[in-house]
């Protein structure tokens, strides 16, 4: 029984899986943050262009 517990404590497969899961989660958060920021910037840019085009069309 003692050998089984020691072997379980030395095994690192589960630890690696958890680390990969955390890494994937952090990458996903980074991608979501970047996409949100980029989407906001692009939306702002298109709104500026639309405003200028409306000003040209009215004149």
N, C-alpha and C positions, 0 to 999 in steps of 0.2 A: 504494500500500500504506500509506503514511504517513497519507494522508487517511482511509482506512478505519479505521485504528487510532484516530485522533483522534476520528472520528465515534462509534466504539464507546465510547470513554471519556466522551464528552459525553452519551451517551444515558442517560436516567434512568428508563425504563420498568421495568427490572428492579429498580432500587432501590425504586421505589414499591411494587412487588409484594411485595418482601421486608418492607418496613415494614408493609404491611397484614397480612401473614402473622404478623409478630411481635405486632402489635396484637391480632389475633384470638386468638392464643395466650395473651396476657396476660389478655384478657377472659375466656377460657375458664377459666383458673386461678382468677381472681376468683370466677366463678360457682360453680365446684366447691368452693372454700373456703367461700363463703357458704352453699351448700346443705348441706355437711357440718356446719358449725357450727349452722345452723338445725335440721337433722335431729337432732343430738345434744340440743339444748335442748328440742325437742318431745318426744323420747323420754323425757327426764328428767321433763318435766311430766306426761306420761301415766303414768309409773311412780308419781309422787307421788299422782296422782288415784286410781290403782288401789289403792295402799296405804291411802289414806283410806277408799275405798269398802269395802275388805275389813274395815277396822276397824269401820265402821258396821254391816255385815252380820253380823259376829260378835256384836256387842253386842246 
